[in-house]
Amino acid sequence: MPRSAPSAHPAGLIEEIAEKIHAKIIAGELKPGERLKQDLLAEEFGVSRTPVREALSRLDARGIVKLEARRSATVSVPSPREVREMYQVRAELEGLAAALAAEWITGPQLLALQAAHEAFVAAAERLKAATPPELPRLCLDWIETNAAFHGVIVTASGNASLARVLGEISAGYVRHILLASAAETTAPRMDANVAAHAAILAAIGAHDSAGARLAMREHIREGGEFVSGWFERRGG
């Protein structure tokens, strides 16, 4: 099998550019379906177009962007089926994390989880009261506090392999998918998310592994239905 010609640019530089582009996607600066202009990215990062193309190729291999004919690229838009499948996996893995956390969580970790829940509640209230110019910033705040709550649970599970797999799913998919749909999240849906987090927190605090697993699985599955429906309505 013929080999590709070796890159003339250091691997570290290419990976750094890939991470910067990925960070812009995660932050919502580059949205699902948006065309990535290589000349503008090259100018922004102070490099030629060649390492940008190589960085985009890496992101294409990870499913984060999609390379088209003539090497143009867009931010990946998952199909509703892909979103549902990803959330099915998350539901089982995060359900396991919640069950393990209920068994192994320490006192300081439980306090951290309670604080993360309070921050999520406050972020939801700010988002419900947001004006249109505030929406992008407050949507991101809401998503970050949500991630922090789930992150404490994964850490409290004490399972490094589980944490690694969930981290890979989150890096490749979850955050920019959530950000794309967050602006259309209604107040009742925010309240439902707050209630779901409260139920998960209560089960973990009571060391109820079965209850924590069930509450987390239902929470993630419901989220998957909402997000996949959002993409379906947009012809995803």
Buried (B, 14 or more C-beta within 10 A) or exposed (E): EEEEEEEEBEEEBBBBBBBBBBEBBBEBEBBBEBEBEBEEBBEBBEBEBBBBBBBBBBBBEBEBBBBEEEEEBBBBBBEBEBBBBBBBBBBBBBBBBBBBBBBBBEEEBBEBBBEBBEBBBEBBBBBBEBEEEEEBEBBBBBBBBBBBBBBBBBBBBBBEEBBEBBEEBBBBBBBBBBBBBBBEBEEEBBBBBBEBBBBBBBBBBEBBBEBBBBBBBBBBBBBBEBBBBBBBEEEB
